Amino acid sequence: MELHKSQNIKIYNSLSGEKEAFTPIHDGNVGMYVCGPTVYSNVHLGNVRTFMSFDVIFRYLLHLGYKVRYVRNITDVGHIVDDIDEGEDKIAKKARVEQLEPMEIVQRYTVDFHNVLKEFNFLPPSIEPTATGHIIEQLEIIQKIMDNGFAYEANGSVYFDVVKFNIDNNYGKLSGRNIDDMIANTRDLDGQSDKKNTQDFALWKKAEPEHIMRWPSPWGIGFPGWHLECTAMSTKYLGETFDIHGGGMDLKFPHHECEIAQNEACTGHNPVNYWMHANMLTLNGKKMSKSTGNNILPSEIYTGGSPFLSKAFTPSVARFFMLQAHYRSNLDFTDDAILAAEKGFNRFMEGMETLKELQPSATSTIDIASWKESCYDAMSDDFNTPILIAQLFEGIRFINVINDGNETLTDADLKLLSESMRTFLFEVLGIRDEKSVANNSDKLDGVIEMLIGMREEARANKNFALSDQIRDQLLALGIQLKDGKEGTSFSVQ
């Protein structure tokens, strides 16, 4: 029997403001969409925390035996600066500043995004679609919304009519905002805008001559609105109604609110059953911001290149630190906090090594089955990683008291403890087995040294073809040999 049939998962639904029993639309299958990055700069640590939250959710659902289609998009069109409908898009601005093609900017920072997530041991999503790859789908959705009477064309742009939509629907139900209050608190249109109402948002924007990224449409040359791409890609790959939509808390309004409106205006029904939002990561009690300098790049954690840190930390320690807070809780990143997390992480690694040396006894004095269920209870209760980590620390305590001879476990219970610790720590939480990684690194070094020896022997025998073949094949694998006076060294690229 699949594990998911025995686990009663509860998810905090941002739409209802309550924990709800999770029932997927299709039994044994889960469709999950998470808003990905706008690739115009290096991914920041707050983004990493958000994506890590959904990486753990993805991992746990897979562990339970669900077939999960996890879609996380790449925004490569470049929505407007400050996420409003007027101004300049972020990718085009960066392209002009650096005198590059927009797609060079996209490629550079998409690679950076993937590299950072790989360092933190993320699983790749099932599908990673791009906004530019789905322009046709976005145009089709705009046309449907217009045909249904909820959008209008003005001077080559198309806007969503929020006021008209709100007559029979509820714009603001996700964020808890009232449209009358929003209109009252917004400045009047200055007569130069093409919008009918202050709250209307762009589905398609006319491209001015200086705008770099542009596509043809029935309404003229332009580019899609920011909110539209997620509606197009989520429904294409997950259907008109799917299970989970996630993202950062900052996306609740206007982005996700507009997504709901677009979907309902297009299809006539709610698009998502469970809305999930991850909270912020602050630095020393303040919002992370590049402009103020209160910021740490992910790479600075494991290189130690930040003035906010006393030393370098491994990505696994940083991951462990972030998962000690619930995904809906605010988390403050400080040097003291990650130093404390490193101590806890080291306790786990030492305990896992001790676990390998434990010997079984004839009887068990600890109820491992109940402890294991408490681990599942933590994760099934809205993916509560801090409670799970507390239970895993209890597992480390078991290991230590058994090692000291104060408690005993049978062979079956010892295997259950070992299997459960490894499953939750490495598989579900995604913490790397540092000892295993180090052992694999040692083995790799040994193999390369052996090949260097074979190459030196080939050169001594004047078999330069074999010598060059070894060098070139290693280089193709990202391992560069460097010949010097003291012999041959290597570096892994």
Secondary structure by P-SEA (a helix, b strand, c coil): cccccccbbbbbccccccccccccccccbbbbbbbbbcccccccaaaaaaaaaaaaaaaaaaaaccccbbbbbbcccccccccccccccaaaaaaaaacccaaaaaaaaaaaaaaaaaaaccccccccccccccaaaaaaaaaaaaaaccccccccbbbbbcccccccccccccccccaaaaaaaccccccccccccccccccbbbbcccccbbbbccccbbbbcaaaaaaaaaaacccccccbbbbccccccaaaaaaaaaaaaacccccccbbbbbbbbbcccccccccccccccaaaaaacccccccccccaaaaaaaaacccccbbbbbcaaaaaaaaaaaaaaaaaaaaaaacccccccccaaaaaaaaaaaaaaccccaaaaaaaaaaaaaaaaaaaaccccccaaaaaaaaaaaaaaacccccccaaaaaaaaaaaaaaaaaaaaaaaaaaaaacaaaaaaaaaaaaaaacbbbbbccccbbbbcc
